[in-house]
């Protein structure tokens, strides 16, 4: 016959502690992996945002140049219209 042993409160407490430590270790590992993944995403996102910022700055500079060119043309036309 197999001997069956009853678990004592101490046995259950030890098992509970063991399970909590194992789960805590797994949670720590998952948290570390998630933080690493977010850090990598942030680095890539920062590079993309820098590119977008540069592109917008180039568009603004181009638009300013074109607007200044148009203003100069309007001024020239106004000068011609005012001169007899």
mmCIF file as gemmi writes it, N, C-alpha and C atoms, coordinates in Angstrom:
data_model
loop_
_atom_site.group_PDB
_atom_site.id
_atom_site.type_symbol
_atom_site.label_atom_id
_atom_site.label_alt_id
_atom_site.label_comp_id
_atom_site.label_asym_id
_atom_site.label_entity_id
_atom_site.label_seq_id
_atom_site.pdbx_PDB_ins_code
_atom_site.Cartn_x
_atom_site.Cartn_y
_atom_site.Cartn_z
_atom_site.occupancy
_atom_site.B_iso_or_equiv
_atom_site.pdbx_formal_charge
_atom_site.auth_seq_id
_atom_site.auth_asym_id
_atom_site.pdbx_PDB_model_num
ATOM 1 N N . UNK Axp A 1 ? 0.807 -1.185 0 1 0 ? 1 A 1
ATOM 2 C CA . UNK Axp A 1 ? 0 0 0 1 0 ? 1 A 1
ATOM 3 C C . UNK Axp A 1 ? 0.856 1.257 0 1 0 ? 1 A 1
ATOM 4 N N . UNK Axp A 2 ? 0.344 2.238 -0.682 1 0 ? 2 A 1
ATOM 5 C CA . UNK Axp A 2 ? 1.018 3.531 -0.705 1 0 ? 2 A 1
ATOM 6 C C . UNK Axp A 2 ? 0.72 4.279 0.581 1 0 ? 2 A 1
ATOM 7 N N . UNK Axp A 3 ? 1.743 4.91 1.084 1 0 ? 3 A 1
ATOM 8 C CA . UNK Axp A 3 ? 1.527 5.739 2.265 1 0 ? 3 A 1
ATOM 9 C C . UNK Axp A 3 ? 1.102 7.122 1.811 1 0 ? 3 A 1
ATOM 10 N N . UNK Axp A 4 ? 0.014 7.6 2.376 1 0 ? 4 A 1
ATOM 11 C CA . UNK Axp A 4 ? -0.441 8.95 2.074 1 0 ? 4 A 1
ATOM 12 C C . UNK Axp A 4 ? -0.109 9.812 3.266 1 0 ? 4 A 1
ATOM 13 N N . UNK Axp A 5 ? 0.523 10.952 2.964 1 0 ? 5 A 1
ATOM 14 C CA . UNK Axp A 5 ? 0.875 11.864 4.046 1 0 ? 5 A 1
ATOM 15 C C . UNK Axp A 5 ? 0.003 13.099 3.944 1 0 ? 5 A 1
ATOM 16 N N . UNK Axp A 6 ? -0.418 13.555 5.063 1 0 ? 6 A 1
ATOM 17 C CA . UNK Axp A 6 ? -1.205 14.779 5.108 1 0 ? 6 A 1
ATOM 18 C C . UNK Axp A 6 ? -0.25 15.971 5.155 1 0 ? 6 A 1
ATOM 19 N N . UNK Axp A 7 ? -0.633 17.01 4.459 1 0 ? 7 A 1
ATOM 20 C CA . UNK Axp A 7 ? 0.189 18.218 4.451 1 0 ? 7 A 1
ATOM 21 C C . UNK Axp A 7 ? -0.098 19.023 5.707 1 0 ? 7 A 1
ATOM 22 N N . UNK Axp A 8 ? 0.963 19.499 6.305 1 0 ? 8 A 1
ATOM 23 C CA . UNK Axp A 8 ? 0.812 20.326 7.504 1 0 ? 8 A 1
ATOM 24 C C . UNK Axp A 8 ? 0.73 21.786 7.079 1 0 ? 8 A 1
ATOM 25 N N . UNK Axp A 9 ? 0.407 22.627 8.022 1 0 ? 9 A 1
ATOM 26 C CA . UNK Axp A 9 ? 0.361 24.067 7.736 1 0 ? 9 A 1
ATOM 27 C C . UNK Axp A 9 ? 1.735 24.561 7.319 1 0 ? 9 A 1
ATOM 28 N N . UNK Axp A 10 ? 2.758 24.009 7.914 1 0 ? 10 A 1
ATOM 29 C CA . UNK Axp A 10 ? 4.13 24.404 7.562 1 0 ? 10 A 1
ATOM 30 C C . UNK Axp A 10 ? 4.443 23.998 6.127 1 0 ? 10 A 1
ATOM 31 N N . UNK Axp A 11 ? 3.991 22.808 5.729 1 0 ? 11 A 1
ATOM 32 C CA . UNK Axp A 11 ? 4.189 22.353 4.348 1 0 ? 11 A 1
ATOM 33 C C . UNK Axp A 11 ? 3.483 23.283 3.367 1 0 ? 11 A 1
ATOM 34 N N . UNK Axp A 12 ? 2.244 23.643 3.681 1 0 ? 12 A 1
ATOM 35 C CA . UNK Axp A 12 ? 1.48 24.541 2.807 1 0 ? 12 A 1
ATOM 36 C C . UNK Axp A 12 ? 2.105 25.929 2.746 1 0 ? 12 A 1
ATOM 37 N N . UNK Axp A 13 ? 2.6 26.413 3.886 1 0 ? 13 A 1
ATOM 38 C CA . UNK Axp A 13 ? 3.251 27.729 3.913 1 0 ? 13 A 1
ATOM 39 C C . UNK Axp A 13 ? 4.523 27.705 3.077 1 0 ? 13 A 1
ATOM 40 N N . UNK Axp A 14 ? 5.285 26.62 3.183 1 0 ? 14 A 1
ATOM 41 C CA . UNK Axp A 14 ? 6.516 26.503 2.394 1 0 ? 14 A 1
ATOM 42 C C . UNK Axp A 14 ? 6.196 26.443 0.905 1 0 ? 14 A 1
ATOM 43 N N . UNK Axp A 15 ? 5.152 25.692 0.543 1 0 ? 15 A 1
ATOM 44 C CA . UNK Axp A 15 ? 4.739 25.603 -0.852 1 0 ? 15 A 1
ATOM 45 C C . UNK Axp A 15 ? 4.285 26.959 -1.375 1 0 ? 15 A 1
ATOM 46 N N . UNK Axp A 16 ? 3.523 27.667 -0.552 1 0 ? 16 A 1
ATOM 47 C CA . UNK Axp A 16 ? 3.049 29.003 -0.932 1 0 ? 16 A 1
ATOM 48 C C . UNK Axp A 16 ? 4.235 29.94 -1.177 1 0 ? 16 A 1
ATOM 49 N N . UNK Axp A 17 ? 5.205 29.904 -0.283 1 0 ? 17 A 1
ATOM 50 C CA . UNK Axp A 17 ? 6.39 30.755 -0.417 1 0 ? 17 A 1
ATOM 51 C C . UNK Axp A 17 ? 7.154 30.405 -1.697 1 0 ? 17 A 1
ATOM 52 N N . UNK Axp A 18 ? 7.292 29.114 -1.941 1 0 ? 18 A 1
ATOM 53 C CA . UNK Axp A 18 ? 7.992 28.65 -3.135 1 0 ? 18 A 1
ATOM 54 C C . UNK Axp A 18 ? 7.285 29.112 -4.408 1 0 ? 18 A 1
ATOM 55 N N . UNK Axp A 19 ? 5.989 29.011 -4.443 1 0 ? 19 A 1
ATOM 56 C CA . UNK Axp A 19 ? 5.205 29.434 -5.608 1 0 ? 19 A 1
ATOM 57 C C . UNK Axp A 19 ? 5.31 30.944 -5.801 1 0 ? 19 A 1
ATOM 58 N N . UNK Axp A 20 ? 5.18 31.687 -4.712 1 0 ? 20 A 1
ATOM 59 C CA . UNK Axp A 20 ? 5.271 33.149 -4.813 1 0 ? 20 A 1
ATOM 60 C C . UNK Axp A 20 ? 6.647 33.585 -5.32 1 0 ? 20 A 1
ATOM 61 N N . UNK Axp A 21 ? 7.691 32.931 -4.858 1 0 ? 21 A 1
ATOM 62 C CA . UNK Axp A 21 ? 9.041 33.276 -5.327 1 0 ? 21 A 1
ATOM 63 C C . UNK Axp A 21 ? 9.192 32.959 -6.819 1 0 ? 21 A 1
ATOM 64 N N . UNK Axp A 22 ? 8.646 31.826 -7.25 1 0 ? 22 A 1
ATOM 65 C CA . UNK Axp A 22 ? 8.735 31.454 -8.665 1 0 ? 22 A 1
ATOM 66 C C . UNK Axp A 22 ? 7.962 32.443 -9.531 1 0 ? 22 A 1
ATOM 67 N N . UNK Axp A 23 ? 6.76 32.798 -9.112 1 0 ? 23 A 1
ATOM 68 C CA . UNK Axp A 23 ? 5.941 33.752 -9.872 1 0 ? 23 A 1
ATOM 69 C C . UNK Axp A 23 ? 6.61 35.124 -9.875 1 0 ? 23 A 1
ATOM 70 N N . UNK Axp A 24 ? 7.153 35.525 -8.733 1 0 ? 24 A 1
ATOM 71 C CA . UNK Axp A 24 ? 7.855 36.808 -8.655 1 0 ? 24 A 1
ATOM 72 C C . UNK Axp A 24 ? 9.039 36.853 -9.603 1 0 ? 24 A 1
ATOM 73 N N . UNK Axp A 25 ? 9.783 35.758 -9.689 1 0 ? 25 A 1
ATOM 74 C CA . UNK Axp A 25 ? 10.911 35.695 -10.616 1 0 ? 25 A 1
ATOM 75 C C . UNK Axp A 25 ? 10.465 35.795 -12.059 1 0 ? 25 A 1
ATOM 76 N N . UNK Axp A 26 ? 9.368 35.11 -12.393 1 0 ? 26 A 1
ATOM 77 C CA . UNK Axp A 26 ? 8.852 35.176 -13.761 1 0 ? 26 A 1
ATOM 78 C C . UNK Axp A 26 ? 8.368 36.58 -14.093 1 0 ? 26 A 1
ATOM 79 N N . UNK Axp A 27 ? 7.675 37.21 -13.138 1 0 ? 27 A 1
ATOM 80 C CA . UNK Axp A 27 ? 7.19 38.576 -13.372 1 0 ? 27 A 1
ATOM 81 C C . UNK Axp A 27 ? 8.348 39.54 -13.58 1 0 ? 27 A 1
ATOM 82 N N . UNK Axp A 28 ? 9.4 39.384 -12.808 1 0 ? 28 A 1
ATOM 83 C CA . UNK Axp A 28 ? 10.569 40.257 -12.958 1 0 ? 28 A 1
ATOM 84 C C . UNK Axp A 28 ? 11.175 40.085 -14.341 1 0 ? 28 A 1
ATOM 85 N N . UNK Axp A 29 ? 11.278 38.852 -14.795 1 0 ? 29 A 1
ATOM 86 C CA . UNK Axp A 29 ? 11.834 38.579 -16.123 1 0 ? 29 A 1
ATOM 87 C C . UNK Axp A 29 ? 10.971 39.198 -17.224 1 0 ? 29 A 1
ATOM 88 N N . UNK Axp A 30 ? 9.654 39.072 -17.099 1 0 ? 30 A 1
ATOM 89 C CA . UNK Axp A 30 ? 8.741 39.639 -18.091 1 0 ? 30 A 1
ATOM 90 C C . UNK Axp A 30 ? 8.838 41.169 -18.086 1 0 ? 30 A 1
ATOM 91 N N . UNK Axp A 31 ? 8.882 41.76 -16.889 1 0 ? 31 A 1
ATOM 92 C CA . UNK Axp A 31 ? 8.998 43.216 -16.794 1 0 ? 31 A 1
ATOM 93 C C . UNK Axp A 31 ? 10.284 43.702 -17.466 1 0 ? 31 A 1
ATOM 94 N N . UNK Axp A 32 ? 11.372 42.983 -17.23 1 0 ? 32 A 1
ATOM 95 C CA . UNK Axp A 32 ? 12.652 43.36 -17.823 1 0 ? 32 A 1
ATOM 96 C C . UNK Axp A 32 ? 12.588 43.298 -19.347 1 0 ? 32 A 1
ATOM 97 N N . UNK Axp A 33 ? 11.983 42.249 -19.875 1 0 ? 33 A 1
ATOM 98 C CA . UNK Axp A 33 ? 11.856 42.123 -21.326 1 0 ? 33 A 1
ATOM 99 C C . UNK Axp A 33 ? 10.971 43.218 -21.905 1 0 ? 33 A 1
ATOM 100 N N . UNK Axp A 34 ? 9.872 43.533 -21.209 1 0 ? 34 A 1
ATOM 101 C CA . UNK Axp A 34 ? 8.981 44.598 -21.699 1 0 ? 34 A 1
ATOM 102 C C . UNK Axp A 34 ? 9.679 45.946 -21.696 1 0 ? 34 A 1
ATOM 103 N N . UNK Axp A 35 ? 10.402 46.24 -20.624 1 0 ? 35 A 1
ATOM 104 C CA . UNK Axp A 35 ? 11.115 47.516 -20.57 1 0 ? 35 A 1
ATOM 105 C C . UNK Axp A 35 ? 12.162 47.606 -21.673 1 0 ? 35 A 1
ATOM 106 N N . UNK Axp A 36 ? 12.839 46.5 -21.941 1 0 ? 36 A 1
ATOM 107 C CA . UNK Axp A 36 ? 13.814 46.48 -23.036 1 0 ? 36 A 1
ATOM 108 C C . UNK Axp A 36 ? 13.149 46.74 -24.379 1 0 ? 36 A 1
ATOM 109 N N . UNK Axp A 37 ? 11.984 46.126 -24.588 1 0 ? 37 A 1
ATOM 110 C CA . UNK Axp A 37 ? 11.266 46.323 -25.852 1 0 ? 37 A 1
ATOM 111 C C . UNK Axp A 37 ? 10.799 47.763 -25.99 1 0 ? 37 A 1
ATOM 112 N N . UNK Axp A 38 ? 10.286 48.345 -24.914 1 0 ? 38 A 1
ATOM 113 C CA . UNK Axp A 38 ? 9.849 49.743 -24.977 1 0 ? 38 A 1
ATOM 114 C C . UNK Axp A 38 ? 11.024 50.673 -25.228 1 0 ? 38 A 1
ATOM 115 N N . UNK Axp A 39 ? 12.167 50.37 -24.634 1 0 ? 39 A 1
ATOM 116 C CA . UNK Axp A 39 ? 13.354 51.199 -24.851 1 0 ? 39 A 1
ATOM 117 C C . UNK Axp A 39 ? 13.765 51.166 -26.313 1 0 ? 39 A 1
ATOM 118 N N . UNK Axp A 40 ? 13.772 49.97 -26.928 1 0 ? 40 A 1
ATOM 119 C CA . UNK Axp A 40 ? 14.11 49.872 -28.348 1 0 ? 40 A 1
ATOM 120 C C . UNK Axp A 40 ? 13.105 50.635 -29.202 1 0 ? 40 A 1
ATOM 121 N N . UNK Axp A 41 ? 11.817 50.516 -28.884 1 0 ? 41 A 1
ATOM 122 C CA . UNK Axp A 41 ? 10.797 51.244 -29.633 1 0 ? 41 A 1
ATOM 123 C C . UNK Axp A 41 ? 11.029 52.746 -29.52 1 0 ? 41 A 1
ATOM 124 N N . UNK Axp A 42 ? 11.354 53.198 -28.305 1 0 ? 42 A 1
ATOM 125 C CA . UNK Axp A 42 ? 11.573 54.629 -28.093 1 0 ? 42 A 1
ATOM 126 C C . UNK Axp A 42 ? 12.751 55.122 -28.925 1 0 ? 42 A 1
ATOM 127 N N . UNK Axp A 43 ? 13.822 54.346 -28.99 1 0 ? 43 A 1
ATOM 128 C CA . UNK Axp A 43 ? 14.973 54.756 -29.794 1 0 ? 43 A 1
ATOM 129 C C . UNK Axp A 43 ? 14.59 54.893 -31.267 1 0 ? 43 A 1
ATOM 130 N N . UNK Axp A 44 ? 13.851 53.917 -31.79 1 0 ? 44 A 1
ATOM 131 C CA . UNK Axp A 44 ? 13.435 53.978 -33.195 1 0 ? 44 A 1
ATOM 132 C C . UNK Axp A 44 ? 12.449 55.125 -33.426 1 0 ? 44 A 1
ATOM 133 N N . UNK Axp A 45 ? 11.556 55.33 -32.485 1 0 ? 45 A 1
ATOM 134 C CA . UNK Axp A 45 ? 10.585 56.418 -32.62 1 0 ? 45 A 1
ATOM 135 C C . UNK Axp A 45 ? 11.306 57.771 -32.605 1 0 ? 45 A 1
ATOM 136 N N . UNK Axp A 46 ? 12.31 57.924 -31.759 1 0 ? 46 A 1
ATOM 137 C CA . UNK Axp A 46 ? 13.057 59.182 -31.717 1 0 ? 46 A 1
ATOM 138 C C . UNK Axp A 46 ? 13.749 59.459 -33.046 1 0 ? 46 A 1
ATOM 139 N N . UNK Axp A 47 ? 14.293 58.423 -33.661 1 0 ? 47 A 1
ATOM 140 C CA . UNK Axp A 47 ? 14.934 58.603 -34.968 1 0 ? 47 A 1
ATOM 141 C C . UNK Axp A 47 ? 13.906 59.044 -36.003 1 0 ? 47 A 1
ATOM 142 N N . UNK Axp A 48 ? 12.723 58.396 -35.981 1 0 ? 48 A 1
ATOM 143 C CA . UNK Axp A 48 ? 11.669 58.777 -36.936 1 0 ? 48 A 1
ATOM 144 C C . UNK Axp A 48 ? 11.207 60.21 -36.697 1 0 ? 48 A 1
ATOM 145 N N . UNK Axp A 49 ? 11.043 60.593 -35.425 1 0 ? 49 A 1
ATOM 146 C CA . UNK Axp A 49 ? 10.597 61.955 -35.118 1 0 ? 49 A 1
ATOM 147 C C . UNK Axp A 49 ? 11.639 62.981 -35.548 1 0 ? 49 A 1
ATOM 148 N N . UNK Axp A 50 ? 12.93 62.654 -35.386 1 0 ? 50 A 1
ATOM 149 C CA . UNK Axp A 50 ? 13.971 63.572 -35.835 1 0 ? 50 A 1
ATOM 150 C C . UNK Axp A 50 ? 13.928 63.755 -37.344 1 0 ? 50 A 1
ATOM 151 N N . UNK Axp A 51 ? 13.677 62.668 -38.073 1 0 ? 51 A 1
ATOM 152 C CA . UNK Axp A 51 ? 13.568 62.766 -39.524 1 0 ? 51 A 1
ATOM 153 C C . UNK Axp A 51 ? 12.369 63.613 -39.92 1 0 ? 51 A 1
ATOM 154 N N . UNK Axp A 52 ? 11.229 63.38 -39.258 1 0 ? 52 A 1
ATOM 155 C CA . UNK Axp A 52 ? 10.02 64.159 -39.554 1 0 ? 52 A 1
ATOM 156 C C . UNK Axp A 52 ? 10.272 65.63 -39.258 1 0 ? 52 A 1
ATOM 157 N N . UNK Axp A 53 ? 10.934 65.916 -38.141 1 0 ? 53 A 1
ATOM 158 C CA . UNK Axp A 53 ? 11.24 67.301 -37.783 1 0 ? 53 A 1
ATOM 159 C C . UNK Axp A 53 ? 12.127 67.951 -38.84 1 0 ? 53 A 1
ATOM 160 N N . UNK Axp A 54 ? 13.119 67.213 -39.306 1 0 ? 54 A 1
ATOM 161 C CA . UNK Axp A 54 ? 14.001 67.745 -40.354 1 0 ? 54 A 1
ATOM 162 C C . UNK Axp A 54 ? 13.223 67.974 -41.642 1 0 ? 54 A 1
ATOM 163 N N . UNK Axp A 55 ? 12.353 67.02 -42 1 0 ? 55 A 1
ATOM 164 C CA . UNK Axp A 55 ? 11.548 67.178 -43.216 1 0 ? 55 A 1
ATOM 165 C C . UNK Axp A 55 ? 10.652 68.407 -43.124 1 0 ? 55 A 1
ATOM 166 N N . UNK Axp A 56 ? 10.015 68.595 -41.975 1 0 ? 56 A 1
ATOM 167 C CA . UNK Axp A 56 ? 9.13 69.755 -41.787 1 0 ? 56 A 1
ATOM 168 C C . UNK Axp A 56 ? 9.948 71.04 -41.847 1 0 ? 56 A 1
ATOM 169 N N . UNK Axp A 57 ? 11.133 71.029 -41.252 1 0 ? 57 A 1
ATOM 170 C CA . UNK Axp A 57 ? 11.985 72.221 -41.3 1 0 ? 57 A 1
ATOM 171 C C . UNK Axp A 57 ? 12.36 72.541 -42.745 1 0 ? 57 A 1
ATOM 172 N N . UNK Axp A 58 ? 12.657 71.509 -43.534 1 0 ? 58 A 1
ATOM 173 C CA . UNK Axp A 58 ? 12.991 71.734 -44.943 1 0 ? 58 A 1
ATOM 174 C C . UNK Axp A 58 ? 11.793 72.27 -45.712 1 0 ? 58 A 1
ATOM 175 N N . UNK Axp A 59 ? 10.611 71.748 -45.424 1 0 ? 59 A 1
ATOM 176 C CA . UNK Axp A 59 ? 9.396 72.236 -46.088 1 0 ? 59 A 1
ATOM 177 C C . UNK Axp A 59 ? 9.158 73.688 -45.709 1 0 ? 59 A 1
ATOM 178 N N . UNK Axp A 60 ? 9.334 74.022 -44.423 1 0 ? 60 A 1
ATOM 179 C CA . UNK Axp A 60 ? 9.145 75.404 -43.977 1 0 ? 60 A 1
ATOM 180 C C . UNK Axp A 60 ? 10.141 76.339 -44.665 1 0 ? 60 A 1
ATOM 181 N N . UNK Axp A 61 ? 11.39 75.916 -44.742 1 0 ? 61 A 1
ATOM 182 C CA . UNK Axp A 61 ? 12.403 76.752 -45.389 1 0 ? 61 A 1
ATOM 183 C C . UNK Axp A 61 ? 12.067 76.936 -46.863 1 0 ? 61 A 1
ATOM 184 N N . UNK Axp A 62 ? 11.664 75.862 -47.52 1 0 ? 62 A 1
ATOM 185 C CA . UNK Axp A 62 ? 11.294 75.943 -48.934 1 0 ? 62 A 1
ATOM 186 C C . UNK Axp A 62 ? 10.092 76.86 -49.123 1 0 ? 62 A 1
ATOM 187 N N . UNK Axp A 63 ? 9.091 76.718 -48.258 1 0 ? 63 A 1
ATOM 188 C CA . UNK Axp A 63 ? 7.892 77.563 -48.359 1 0 ? 63 A 1
ATOM 189 C C . UNK Axp A 63 ? 8.238 79.027 -48.123 1 0 ? 63 A 1
ATOM 190 N N . UNK Axp A 64 ? 9.112 79.28 -47.142 1 0 ? 64 A 1
ATOM 191 C CA . UNK Axp A 64 ? 9.528 80.658 -46.882 1 0 ? 64 A 1
ATOM 192 C C . UNK Axp A 64 ? 10.237 81.256 -48.088 1 0 ? 64 A 1
ATOM 193 N N . UNK Axp A 65 ? 11.112 80.482 -48.71 1 0 ? 65 A 1
ATOM 194 C CA . UNK Axp A 65 ? 11.817 80.98 -49.892 1 0 ? 65 A 1
ATOM 195 C C . UNK Axp A 65 ? 10.843 81.282 -51.028 1 0 ? 65 A 1
ATOM 196 N N . UNK Axp A 66 ? 9.9 80.385 -51.248 1 0 ? 66 A 1
ATOM 197 C CA . UNK Axp A 66 ? 8.928 80.595 -52.319 1 0 ? 66 A 1
ATOM 198 C C . UNK Axp A 66 ? 8.046 81.809 -52.02 1 0 ? 66 A 1
ATOM 199 N N . UNK Axp A 67 ? 7.629 81.952 -50.769 1 0 ? 67 A 1
ATOM 200 C CA . UNK Axp A 67 ? 6.795 83.097 -50.397 1 0 ? 67 A 1
ATOM 201 C C . UNK Axp A 67 ? 7.575 84.405 -50.558 1 0 ? 67 A 1
ATOM 202 N N . UNK Axp A 68 ? 8.829 84.414 -50.118 1 0 ? 68 A 1
ATOM 203 C CA . UNK Axp A 68 ? 9.655 85.614 -50.292 1 0 ? 68 A 1
ATOM 204 C C . UNK Axp A 68 ? 9.827 85.949 -51.767 1 0 ? 68 A 1
ATOM 205 N N . UNK Axp A 69 ? 10 84.935 -52.605 1 0 ? 69 A 1
ATOM 206 C CA . UNK Axp A 69 ? 10.132 85.142 -54.043 1 0 ? 69 A 1
ATOM 207 C C . UNK Axp A 69 ? 8.857 85.765 -54.608 1 0 ? 69 A 1
ATOM 208 N N . UNK Axp A 70 ? 7.703 85.242 -54.204 1 0 ? 70 A 1
ATOM 209 C CA . UNK Axp A 70 ? 6.431 85.801 -54.669 1 0 ? 70 A 1
ATOM 210 C C . UNK Axp A 70 ? 6.247 87.239 -54.195 1 0 ? 70 A 1
ATOM 211 N N . UNK Axp A 71 ? 6.618 87.502 -52.948 1 0 ? 71 A 1
ATOM 212 C CA . UNK Axp A 71 ? 6.503 88.869 -52.436 1 0 ? 71 A 1
ATOM 213 C C . UNK Axp A 71 ? 7.368 89.83 -53.254 1 0 ? 71 A 1
ATOM 214 N N . UNK Axp A 72 ? 8.573 89.4 -53.574 1 0 ? 72 A 1
ATOM 215 C CA . UNK Axp A 72 ? 9.455 90.254 -54.379 1 0 ? 72 A 1
ATOM 216 C C . UNK Axp A 72 ? 8.859 90.508 -55.755 1 0 ? 72 A 1
ATOM 217 N N . UNK Axp A 73 ? 8.257 89.503 -56.349 1 0 ? 73 A 1
ATOM 218 C CA . UNK Axp A 73 ? 7.615 89.682 -57.663 1 0 ? 73 A 1
ATOM 219 C C . UNK Axp A 73 ? 6.445 90.654 -57.572 1 0 ? 73 A 1
ATOM 220 N N . UNK Axp A 74 ? 5.638 90.534 -56.508 1 0 ? 74 A 1
ATOM 221 C CA . UNK Axp A 74 ? 4.502 91.456 -56.334 1 0 ? 74 A 1
ATOM 222 C C . UNK Axp A 74 ? 5.013 92.875 -56.154 1 0 ? 74 A 1
ATOM 223 N N . UNK Axp A 75 ? 6.069 93.042 -55.381 1 0 ? 75 A 1
ATOM 224 C CA . UNK Axp A 75 ? 6.644 94.376 -55.175 1 0 ? 75 A 1
ATOM 225 C C . UNK Axp A 75 ? 7.13 94.947 -56.508 1 0 ? 75 A 1
ATOM 226 N N . UNK Axp A 76 ? 7.783 94.14 -57.308 1 0 ? 76 A 1
ATOM 227 C CA . UNK Axp A 76 ? 8.26 94.593 -58.612 1 0 ? 76 A 1
ATOM 228 C C . UNK Axp A 76 ? 7.079 94.994 -59.514 1 0 ? 76 A 1
ATOM 229 N N . UNK Axp A 77 ? 6.02 94.188 -59.487 1 0 ? 77 A 1
ATOM 230 C CA . UNK Axp A 77 ? 4.841 94.526 -60.296 1 0 ? 77 A 1
ATOM 231 C C . UNK Axp A 77 ? 4.196 95.817 -59.811 1 0 ? 77 A 1
ATOM 232 N N . UNK Axp A 78 ? 4.121 95.999 -58.498 1 0 ? 78 A 1
ATOM 233 C CA . UNK Axp A 78 ? 3.541 97.235 -57.96 1 0 ? 78 A 1
ATOM 234 C C . UNK Axp A 78 ? 4.376 98.433 -58.34 1 0 ? 78 A 1
ATOM 235 N N . UNK Axp A 79 ? 5.703 98.288 -58.308 1 0 ? 79 A 1
ATOM 236 C CA . UNK Axp A 79 ? 6.589 99.386 -58.692 1 0 ? 79 A 1
ATOM 237 C C . UNK Axp A 79 ? 6.355 99.752 -60.161 1 0 ? 79 A 1
ATOM 238 N N . UNK Axp A 80 ? 6.236 98.748 -61.01 1 0 ? 80 A 1
ATOM 239 C CA . UNK Axp A 80 ? 6.001 99.023 -62.436 1 0 ? 80 A 1
ATOM 240 C C . UNK Axp A 80 ? 4.665 99.688 -62.657 1 0 ? 80 A 1
ATOM 241 N N . UNK Axp A 81 ? 3.66 99.256 -61.909 1 0 ? 81 A 1
ATOM 242 C CA . UNK Axp A 81 ? 2.329 99.826 -62.08 1 0 ? 81 A 1
ATOM 243 C C . UNK Axp A 81 ? 2.282 101.279 -61.614 1 0 ? 81 A 1
ATOM 244 N N . UNK Axp A 82 ? 3.092 101.636 -60.64 1 0 ? 82 A 1
ATOM 245 C CA . UNK Axp A 82 ? 3.083 103.008 -60.122 1 0 ? 82 A 1
ATOM 246 C C . UNK Axp A 82 ? 3.9 103.946 -60.985 1 0 ? 82 A 1
ATOM 247 N N . UNK Axp A 83 ? 4.846 103.46 -61.724 1 0 ? 83 A 1
ATOM 248 C CA . UNK Axp A 83 ? 5.69 104.327 -62.56 1 0 ? 83 A 1
ATOM 249 C C . UNK Axp A 83 ? 5 104.557 -63.899 1 0 ? 83 A 1
ATOM 250 N N . UNK Axp A 84 ? 5.06 105.801 -64.342 1 0 ? 84 A 1
ATOM 251 C CA . UNK Axp A 84 ? 4.426 106.102 -65.642 1 0 ? 84 A 1
ATOM 252 C C . UNK Axp A 84 ? 5.215 105.592 -66.82 1 0 ? 84 A 1
